[in-house]
């Protein structure tokens, strides 16, 4: 980024200067503004301070996205610039196209997607600094067994939030078929009212065989939604056992939605779901199911007292709601706001996000290492042969794995 384009957003007379440098070659402010890039000033940290409204801008040495953009063609660079500017100007079409780009498995598009993500991440950090270091959006994970009423709850809950001037993004993860590899992606059709709301964005995505019911690019999609101006991001996934752990590593708060006739409290403990939940909502607490919902609520409250406390400032809550009638929906948002305020004040929320960044990095390493292993020249031709021997019972799976790993190591 060139310095004049950054500084001339404001009149120069509003700025005073504090400069400290090592081997810095500018003799005057005019010389400084005439510089064409930060390369000749890479050892300088300069603060421009707006005396009228205390607006501060600090220019520091960073890994510029332009450096990572090297190697992109002119067409790819124009695509990145178009999507980036459309995204920060809050165009829904640009957000949809950007998420499609990061979901692509094409190697060339992956490189373009990473350049776009780096630019969005830099913009995201800049906006968080202007927001006094507070997160721009509240990330909420929502899980539950099929038939718990997740889609109905999201539509009712999302409409309430948009009426309160929030912008809501819903990332609905749809399990892919293990036979055909396809997904219905029908969650959007079940949220007809919310999908027509201009302050809401619903994006169904296939798991494509990813373990845990979460797509490999869910983290990137969350970042893009926040860059697009959405302050509430809901990640919905089907409860398949592993999805709760995967979702909990990418959101600020995890909500478990349960039907009133889902078994006793031991069912939840056996699956390990309750340990991850910050809020348990018993849905469909209306009509003839009010009494069973009260019983399930009492059982879960007593069961959660036995669980290890994960936060110093928050004890998980159990609530009864009805997405059909709207009863208890506003109370859920009140509890979520209370959770966010407590976690922000204690510093646990920011610490949790930093930890999630590390988990995200290692997940990507595992995925890319497996892909690199399969395509490596030393093992690529041996994989089908050894797979055939394992199917015939000639080789044990463990021995076949050892042979492939040995061939991979020898070929490095």
PyMOL commands that set and color helices and strands:
alter all, ss='L'
color gray80, all
select helices_A, chain A and resi 3-7+12-14+29-33+39-41+65-68+74-88+92-103+107-130+150-163+187-190+192-195+218-227+243-248+265-271+274-276+287-304+329-346+348-375+377-392+397-410
alter helices_A, ss='H'
color red, helices_A
select strands_A, chain A and resi 15-20+45-50+56-59+138-144+168-174+200-206+232-238+253-259+279-283+317-320
alter strands_A, ss='S'
color yellow, strands_A
deselect
rebuild
show_as cartoon
